[in-house]
Amino acid sequence: MNYQNPRVAEVAEQLKKRLAETKDKPAVLRAPELRALYAEIPSLPEDQRAGFGKEINELKTELQELVNQELNTEPSILSAIDVTAPFDVNTSPDKQPQLLPTTLGSKHPLMTELDKVLEIFARMGFAAVESPQLDNQYYMFDSLNFPEGHPAREDYDTFVTVEKDKDNKPFVAPAHASVMQNRLLKRFKDNLDRDEPISAVYTGRTFRNEDVDARHEHTFYQVEIIHVDKNINAGNLIATFKIFLSEYYQQNIEVKSQPFYFPFTEPSFELVLSCPFCKKQGCTVCGYTGWIELLGMGMVHPNVLKMADIDPNTYTGFAGGLGFDRLVMIKHNIEDVRHFESGRLDFLRQFNG
């Protein structure tokens, strides 16, 4: 395929060459060069973004087809491993270790869907960042308007480590992806000086001491966005998520917002979706309410902006985080969120297509 944009054409040539040389063919689809192209979209003039994004999507589709062709090649027949024999029998110089090729594996359904979500947000102008799986209490609480002793800290019932940071406080397993907010506001603060917005999507594994059931897990993924600029309001926030959900589900789904409380946003809302399993009649998945809580959102609290040295009298912004596992549950009619972490092959093989 011929690509008109020289950057896309350059990356296409690099990745096709890498595909021919590497043994791990699917790794090409996760290449940092591909992610870097998506990250360039927000910096382009508005009239060039759509065409640039379209060519990136075409490149990704072409690479996926090439990888599929490579994986459909008949694998070589492996001799059996005698698990009862001494180690050196299976690894002697005249007999190479008979290990299964990595190409026989498959991608976890959450990671497949995460790529689709990040692609949508990239086309909307959000730069993608990954959040850590271990953090300190400054990013988890202090920078998000949870001062020490604030009762809202107890709501998260976080896991802590024995190891302590330089302030002699235990490290925490992040209970939300919002640990990235302060980092990103500081990292991209120069955008505001250039009259450009701060606009990012960040994803990561999060952990809470939950009583697990069909819709709650102690380990799950979150996808969160933040957008800061002049004259941003709650209408921008709701419109952004409506556009995202319609694009992801490729249909209109009934949603409603309702007041909520988060220390780091003001005002704060929850966005809930009508339960696709019971059609609002009530079931175990929706807790017999007819609705599934999908995301929390709100306008970035002035104190959070101040913690990043951003003037809240000049700039406003919104942030919103969604339970990614629930997002995928609804799309594929999965009745129990615990399937994702179960390691059950009969469940995972349904998505290996």
Secondary structure per residue as TSV (DSSP state, phi and psi in degrees):
chain	resnum	aa	ss	phi	psi
A	1	M	-	360.0	138.5
A	2	N	-	-96.4	125.2
A	3	Y	-	-104.4	132.4
A	4	Q	S	-75.1	-36.9
A	5	N	S	-76.9	126.7
A	6	P	H	-62.9	-32.9
A	7	R	H	-66.4	-44.9
A	8	V	H	-64.9	-41.4
A	9	A	H	-63.1	-38.8
A	10	E	H	-65.1	-46.3
A	11	V	H	-66.2	-37.9
A	12	A	H	-59.0	-43.8
A	13	E	H	-64.7	-42.5
A	14	Q	H	-62.1	-46.6
A	15	L	H	-73.6	-33.1
A	16	K	H	-67.1	-38.1
A	17	K	H	-65.4	-41.8
A	18	R	H	-65.3	-37.6
A	19	L	H	-60.9	-37.3
A	20	A	H	-72.1	-25.3
A	21	E	H	-98.5	-27.8
A	22	T	-	-86.9	153.3
A	23	K	S	-86.3	-29.7
A	24	D	-	-89.3	81.3
A	25	K	G	-58.8	-46.5
A	26	P	G	-61.6	-20.6
A	27	A	G	-61.2	-25.8
A	28	V	G	-62.7	-33.0
A	29	L	G	-70.5	-16.5
A	30	R	G	-106.4	16.1
A	31	A	-	-59.6	137.8
A	32	P	H	-62.4	-26.8
A	33	E	H	-63.0	-35.0
A	34	L	H	-70.0	-43.2
A	35	R	H	-63.3	-36.5
A	36	A	H	-63.8	-34.5
A	37	L	H	-62.6	-45.0
A	38	Y	H	-61.4	-37.4
A	39	A	H	-67.4	-20.0
A	40	E	H	-78.6	-17.8
A	41	I	G	-57.1	-46.5
A	42	P	G	-61.3	-24.2
A	43	S	G	-84.4	-7.4
A	44	L	S	-84.9	154.8
A	45	P	-	-58.2	148.9
A	46	E	H	-57.7	-36.0
A	47	D	H	-74.2	-7.9
A	48	Q	H	-105.2	-13.5
A	49	R	H	-64.8	-44.3
A	50	A	H	-62.5	-46.1
A	51	G	H	-65.7	-40.7
A	52	F	H	-64.4	-46.1
A	53	G	H	-62.9	-37.1
A	54	K	H	-62.9	-42.3
A	55	E	H	-67.5	-35.0
A	56	I	H	-63.8	-43.8
A	57	N	H	-62.9	-38.6
A	58	E	H	-65.0	-39.3
A	59	L	H	-64.0	-44.1
A	60	K	H	-62.5	-39.8
A	61	T	H	-64.4	-42.7
A	62	E	H	-63.2	-42.8
A	63	L	H	-64.0	-39.3
A	64	Q	H	-61.7	-41.1
A	65	E	H	-65.2	-40.9
A	66	L	H	-65.8	-40.2
A	67	V	H	-64.3	-42.1
A	68	N	H	-60.4	-39.8
A	69	Q	H	-63.2	-40.9
A	70	E	H	-66.8	-40.2
A	71	L	H	-73.1	-22.1
A	72	N	T	-78.8	-6.1
A	73	T	S	-65.6	134.9
A	74	E	-	-61.8	122.6
A	75	P	-	-71.8	153.1
A	76	S	-	-69.2	149.3
A	77	I	-	-77.3	129.7
A	78	L	-	-101.1	142.0
A	79	S	-	-77.0	155.3
A	80	A	-	-71.2	152.4
A	81	I	-	-98.4	129.9
A	82	D	-	-89.3	98.9
A	83	V	T	-70.8	-13.0
A	84	T	T	-91.9	-9.5
A	85	A	S	-83.7	158.9
A	86	P	-	-57.1	154.9
A	87	F	H	-55.5	-42.7
A	88	D	H	-70.7	-15.0
A	89	V	H	-66.8	-38.6
A	90	N	H	-86.8	-11.8
A	91	T	S	-126.4	21.5
A	92	S	-	-66.8	158.4
A	93	P	T	-54.8	-32.3
A	94	D	T	-90.4	5.4
A	95	K	S	-142.8	106.4
A	96	Q	-	-70.3	149.4
A	97	P	-	-56.9	130.8
A	98	Q	-	-94.3	85.4
A	99	L	-	-103.9	147.8
A	100	L	-	-69.1	139.7
A	101	P	-	-68.2	145.7
A	102	T	G	-66.1	-20.3
A	103	T	G	-67.8	-13.2
A	104	L	G	-82.1	-7.5
A	105	G	-	-79.0	177.4
A	106	S	-	-140.3	164.7
A	107	K	-	-86.0	138.7
A	108	H	-	-63.9	139.6
A	109	P	H	-57.1	-32.4
A	110	L	H	-65.0	-39.9
A	111	M	H	-71.3	-33.6
A	112	T	H	-62.8	-45.7
A	113	E	H	-71.6	-31.0
A	114	L	H	-63.6	-39.8
A	115	D	H	-58.9	-39.8
A	116	K	H	-67.1	-40.8
A	117	V	H	-64.4	-46.6
A	118	L	H	-64.6	-33.4
A	119	E	H	-65.2	-41.0
A	120	I	H	-63.8	-47.5
A	121	F	H	-66.2	-31.9
A	122	A	H	-63.1	-40.5
A	123	R	H	-68.9	-19.4
A	124	M	T	-90.4	-0.7
A	125	G	T	98.2	13.1
A	126	F	-	-95.6	128.8
A	127	A	E	-80.0	136.1
A	128	A	E	-91.6	134.9
A	129	V	E	-138.9	148.2
A	130	E	E	-103.1	139.4
A	131	S	-	-92.9	157.8
A	132	P	-	-76.8	163.1
A	133	Q	S	-102.1	0.4
A	134	L	S	-147.1	133.9
A	135	D	B	-147.0	175.7
A	136	N	-	-102.8	172.2
A	137	Q	H	-75.3	-17.9
A	138	Y	H	-63.1	-49.9
A	139	Y	H	-75.1	-30.1
A	140	M	H	-74.8	-36.8
A	141	F	T	-127.6	-60.7
A	142	D	G	-56.3	-47.0
A	143	S	G	-72.3	-9.6
A	144	L	G	-109.7	24.0
A	145	N	T	71.1	27.7
A	146	F	-	-107.4	80.5
A	147	P	-	-63.0	158.7
A	148	E	T	-59.4	132.5
A	149	G	T	91.7	-5.7
A	150	H	-	-65.8	129.9
A	151	P	G	-61.3	-25.1
A	152	A	G	-65.9	-19.2
A	153	R	G	-61.2	-33.0
A	154	E	G	-69.5	-24.2
A	155	D	G	-63.0	-27.3
A	156	Y	G	-87.4	-17.7
A	157	D	-	43.2	55.9
A	158	T	-	-77.5	156.0
A	159	F	-	-81.9	137.3
A	160	V	E	-124.0	160.8
A	161	T	E	-104.4	164.1
A	162	V	E	-71.6	-36.2
A	163	E	E	-65.3	146.1
A	164	K	E	-122.2	156.2
A	165	D	-	-85.8	-172.0
A	166	K	T	-65.0	-20.7
A	167	D	T	-93.5	12.1
A	168	N	S	62.8	33.1
A	169	K	-	-113.3	141.1
A	170	P	E	-61.8	143.0
A	171	F	E	-68.6	156.4
A	172	V	E	-123.7	150.6
A	173	A	-	-83.9	117.9
A	174	P	-	-53.8	131.4
A	175	A	S	-92.2	-6.4
A	176	H	S	-156.9	156.1
A	177	A	G	-73.7	-5.3
A	178	S	G	-63.4	-10.2
A	179	V	G	-57.7	-15.5
A	180	M	G	-87.6	-12.4
A	181	Q	H	-58.2	-53.2
A	182	N	H	-62.0	-41.3
A	183	R	H	-59.3	-46.6
A	184	L	H	-73.0	-37.1
A	185	L	H	-61.4	-38.9
A	186	K	H	-74.6	-39.6
A	187	R	H	-65.1	-40.4
A	188	F	T	-104.8	16.4
A	189	K	H	-58.9	-33.0
A	190	D	H	-62.4	-23.1
A	191	N	H	-57.2	-40.3
A	192	L	H	-65.1	-35.7
A	193	D	H	-66.4	-23.0
A	194	R	T	-97.4	14.3
A	195	D	T	59.0	35.1
A	196	E	-	-117.7	149.3
A	197	P	-	-77.9	160.0
A	198	I	E	-89.5	119.7
A	199	S	E	-144.8	108.8
A	200	A	E	-144.2	151.4
A	201	V	E	-119.8	132.8
A	202	Y	E	-133.2	141.5
A	203	T	E	-130.0	154.9
A	204	G	E	179.1	165.1
A	205	R	E	-80.2	135.9
A	206	T	E	-127.0	159.9
A	207	F	E	-139.2	132.0
A	208	R	-	-143.4	148.2
A	209	N	-	-80.3	74.9
A	210	E	-	-94.7	153.5
A	211	D	-	-83.4	106.7
A	212	V	-	-73.1	143.9
A	213	D	B	-154.9	-163.0
A	214	A	T	-62.0	-23.2
A	215	R	T	-123.2	6.4
A	216	H	B	-130.4	135.8
A	217	E	-	-131.7	154.0
A	218	H	S	-79.6	-20.0
A	219	T	E	-127.9	124.6
A	220	F	E	-156.8	173.2
A	221	Y	E	-106.8	146.9
A	222	Q	E	-123.9	147.1
A	223	V	E	-122.1	124.7
A	224	E	E	-130.4	148.9
A	225	I	E	-125.0	154.9
A	226	I	E	-141.4	140.3
A	227	H	E	-143.4	123.0
A	228	V	E	-129.8	132.7
A	229	D	E	-166.9	-173.7
A	230	K	T	-81.0	143.0
A	231	N	T	61.2	36.6
A	232	I	-	-89.2	137.2
A	233	N	-	-134.1	176.9
A	234	A	H	-64.2	-27.4
A	235	G	H	-62.2	-39.4
A	236	N	H	-61.9	-39.8
A	237	L	H	-62.5	-53.0
A	238	I	H	-65.4	-39.3
A	239	A	H	-63.4	-39.3
A	240	T	H	-61.7	-46.4
A	241	F	H	-71.1	-32.7
A	242	K	H	-64.1	-42.9
A	243	I	H	-64.4	-43.9
A	244	F	H	-60.9	-48.3
A	245	L	H	-64.7	-39.4
A	246	S	H	-67.0	-34.0
A	247	E	H	-72.8	-40.9
A	248	Y	H	-70.2	-45.0
A	249	Y	H	-87.4	-11.5
A	250	Q	T	56.1	35.6
A	251	Q	S	-168.3	165.4
A	252	N	-	-87.6	126.2
A	253	I	-	-118.1	138.2
A	254	E	-	-68.6	125.1
A	255	V	E	-131.7	160.4
A	256	K	E	-149.3	150.5
A	257	S	E	-106.0	150.3
A	258	Q	E	-145.1	147.7
A	259	P	E	-60.5	146.5
A	260	F	E	-150.7	-175.6
A	261	Y	-	-132.1	124.4
A	262	F	-	-132.9	134.2
A	263	P	T	-63.0	-24.6
A	264	F	T	-97.6	3.1
A	265	T	E	-135.5	150.9
A	266	E	E	-160.2	114.5
A	267	P	E	-73.5	165.1
A	268	S	E	-122.6	149.2
A	269	F	E	-140.5	162.8
A	270	E	E	-114.1	145.9
A	271	L	E	-112.6	124.9
A	272	V	E	-120.4	148.9
A	273	L	E	-113.6	146.9
A	274	S	E	-63.2	137.7
A	275	C	-	-68.9	120.5
A	276	P	T	-78.7	-11.9
A	277	F	T	-82.8	-38.7
A	278	C	T	-116.0	0.2
A	279	K	T	54.2	44.5
A	280	K	T	68.5	17.7
A	281	Q	S	-86.0	-21.3
A	282	G	-	106.7	126.4
A	283	C	-	-156.3	179.3
A	284	T	T	-67.6	-29.2
A	285	V	T	-67.2	-43.0
A	286	C	T	-95.9	6.6
A	287	G	T	66.6	28.8
A	288	Y	T	61.6	28.1
A	289	T	S	-103.2	-19.1
A	290	G	S	87.4	-5.0
A	291	W	E	-132.1	148.5
A	292	I	E	-116.4	122.0
A	293	E	E	-67.8	124.9
A	294	L	E	-110.6	-41.4
A	295	L	E	-153.3	154.9
A	296	G	E	-109.1	147.4
A	297	M	E	-157.4	169.2
A	298	G	E	170.1	178.6
A	299	M	E	-83.3	133.0
A	300	V	E	-56.8	128.4
A	301	H	-	-64.3	138.7
A	302	P	H	-52.5	-35.2
A	303	N	H	-65.5	-33.1
A	304	V	H	-68.4	-40.3
A	305	L	H	-64.5	-41.3
A	306	K	H	-63.3	-37.0
A	307	M	H	-62.7	-21.3
A	308	A	T	-103.6	13.4
A	309	D	T	60.5	38.9
A	310	I	-	-112.1	132.2
A	311	D	-	-76.2	112.4
A	312	P	T	-71.3	-12.2
A	313	N	T	-79.9	-17.8
A	314	T	T	-104.8	-36.9
A	315	Y	-	-121.1	145.5
A	316	T	E	-130.5	166.8
A	317	G	E	-163.9	170.7
A	318	F	E	-128.5	158.8
A	319	A	E	-143.8	150.2
A	320	G	E	-158.6	137.8
A	321	G	E	-128.0	136.3
A	322	L	E	-117.0	148.6
A	323	G	E	-74.5	103.7
A	324	F	H	-64.2	-38.5
A	325	D	H	-59.2	-40.6
A	326	R	H	-68.2	-35.4
A	327	L	H	-57.8	-45.1
A	328	V	H	-72.3	-37.1
A	329	M	H	-53.4	-47.8
A	330	I	H	-65.9	-40.4
A	331	K	H	-64.4	-40.2
A	332	H	H	-106.6	13.3
A	333	N	T	53.8	45.1
A	334	I	-	-88.5	124.5
A	335	E	S	-86.9	-10.6
A	336	D	-	-143.4	118.9
A	337	V	T	-65.5	-21.0
A	338	R	T	-69.2	-16.2
A	339	H	H	-59.6	-34.7
A	340	F	H	-62.4	-36.7
A	341	E	H	-98.5	1.7
A	342	S	H	-75.7	-25.4
A	343	G	-	74.0	13.6
A	344	R	-	-72.7	118.5
A	345	L	H	-67.5	-34.3
A	346	D	H	-64.4	-30.6
A	347	F	H	-74.4	-48.5
A	348	L	H	-65.3	-33.7
A	349	R	G	-67.9	-18.1
A	350	Q	G	-63.9	-22.9
A	351	F	G	-104.4	5.6
A	352	N	-	-93.0	82.5
A	353	G	-	-127.4	360.0
